[in-house]
Amino acid sequence: MGRVFLLGDDVDTDQLAPGQHMRSGIEAIAAHCLEAVRPDFAAGVCQGDVIVAGRNFGAGSSREQAAEALKHLGIAGVVAQSFAGIFYRNAINLGLPVLVAQTIDGIADGDHCVLDVDAAALTVGGSEIALEPIPDNLRRLLDDGGLVSHLKQRFAETRR
């Protein structure tokens, strides 16, 4: 169980991983995650919290630190009406669940929620919101902890 951090449309990678901190490690980048739009975010987020957003989440540059910062902070996943393609794939590659919702109407900032990636559902206040399931091939990457872990497992299996 976690809380909803509700964001709008067009949250970009510079907001998630501010450019002026890109020469720092992930701890510093994560500490400044979303500070331009939610100054309280990095200090207030807890393990299991979920970002719920509008359209075009993760727009902008291809910096994978945007997804990595969210994972580092303990975000259980991101639910949005749509994602920028590169962010979506970076998130999956890093083991961060990203799921598409047709609507986010009725969800409020701070609502208690449960994200069930297996069932492709977000439960908020007793109501279940159906999400688009993550395709099986990408789901395997998530289940293995991301692309690097997945490839290590595959290579280890082929060596046997």
JOLIN-V216099 format. One record per helix or strand of 3 or more residues. SS is the DSSP state (hx for helix, st for strand). FROM is the first residue (numbers start at 0). TO is the last residue. Records with the same first field share a line. If there is no record, write none. Layout:
SS: FROM-TO + FROM-TO
//
This chain:
st: 1-5 + 49-52 + 76-79 + 97-100 + 111-115 + 120-123 + 126-131
hx: 12-15 + 18-20 + 25-30 + 40-43 + 64-71 + 84-93 + 135-142 + 146-158
//
